Amino acid sequence: CQSYGAYADYSSNDYYKKTAESKKAYFTNPYTENGVKMITASYPIVYNDEVQGVITVDINIKNFSQLECDTDKYPTMYVDIFTDDSTFVYDSEDEDAYYGKKLTDVLDAKQYAKIQKGIDTGKSFAVNTRRDNGSQVSRFYTPITAGEQTWWAVSVLNKSDLNKNTVKLVVIMVIISILSIVLIVKMASSQLFKNIKPIEKVVAASQQLRTGDFNIEIRAESEDEIGKLSEAFSDAAGTLKGIIHDLKDVLQQMADNDFAIAPAVEYPGDFESIKQSLFAVVSDLSNTLSEINIVSEQVAANAENISEGAQSLTEGATDQASSVEELQATISNVSEEVGQNAEHARAANEMAQNVGDEITNTNISMQQVVEAMEVINSTSMQINSIISSIDDIASQTNLLALNASIEAARAGEAGKGFAVVATQVGELATQSAEAARNSTELIANTIQAVEQGKNLVDEAAGKLVVAAGKTNDLVENIGKITTASENQADALSQLLLAADQIAAVVQENTAMAEESSASSEELAAQAAKLKELIDVFNLYQGQNQ
């Protein structure tokens, strides 16, 4: 058994890396080290599902030369050993010719395809191929379990030898395979048992630690890494045992109300932070208890003041309750009066709105009268024009009557009858002119009277418009008064509700003041009791750690 040096020197090698990653046994491909052709079998050391290390067994390729290859009956037979990726490990015909080569480098693709097809089955198989010299050979493949890998033992012989005694050849192939397996297993097991035996003590000690038993002593039986591991594990268990016993003593001392602690053992490395944390906890507890002691004295002193204040608060709350009751009665009376004012304001608002509506309707009627007078005035003007026309006709008729009288006078006796008619026509024309003048005077007086009436009506209509505007202002002001009265009524209602709430709060304050007085007396008693309990502790004063 030997060490492979520092961890960094071998941790990246396949025999360690792949075994540690898969947590399974692994056999390397053949390699040469210090002039020796070999393979390495690696076995993981797993504890609590974690890889604690890797045990390796180096196997010299020359050991495979012990396999029986050719015989007198089968002089052409030779044996090959392949890894799971068809790499030559051993060839009995020539150890150096194919060592480390791939089977694909020796056979063409067609022949290798037949072999690969059998390898994929994972079972024993036979295949016929042709060698470089043109001779046909039969290859008998038998799987070899190498950890989690499948290697192959191949017996090869010319078909001419095979046909001599096929059964014997199969038996020989099986024997060779079994011997190969037995040899590999025997060599690996021997080396593995030798390396694992010291580790079993370490595993047993770790199991003992897990159960809380620190009475552990492991003797190193070698000076390699496993021996050093055993010695270091034993020292670590002893240190841990001493620290745990010291912590138990310190905690028992604290349980006995004595916080003036001091460690009895060294706390190496990261354990120093445990000691510092322990002292920090003890210091904080001591400071806290000291502060509690001071506060308990202050609480006892303040409790009496609180009790006196609570009694004064009770008396004041009683006076406040009487004042609040008087305030409630006053607010209730004012609220009723404001409610009545609001009701009267609403009635006045309705009346003012009705008066405004009447004035508006009267104003509309006056406007209609003005329009009728304007129609009368227009019609009178038309009649006056017609009478003027009648007066003109009367003047012309009178002129014609005068001319007819003149012509009748010229006619003499024959024109007397016509003269009478002309005279009558002249009189009618004179009467018509007189009647026209009288009508004109009457119509002129009527137009003047209509104009005066129109002016009066316009003036009255203007006053009605002003009155309607003022009435609207009055309605608006009364509406504002009504709204304000309603708002006041609502505010007084809320004020009354608030007074009720204040009364309830005052009553609660009175009850709470009485309870506070009783609680203060109880608090003083509890503070005295707390001081008695704290005086029992021997507090930590910052001794040398």
Order of alpha helices (4+ residues) and beta strands (2+ residues): alpha-alpha-beta-beta-beta-beta-beta-beta-alpha-beta-beta-beta-alpha-alpha-alpha-alpha-alpha
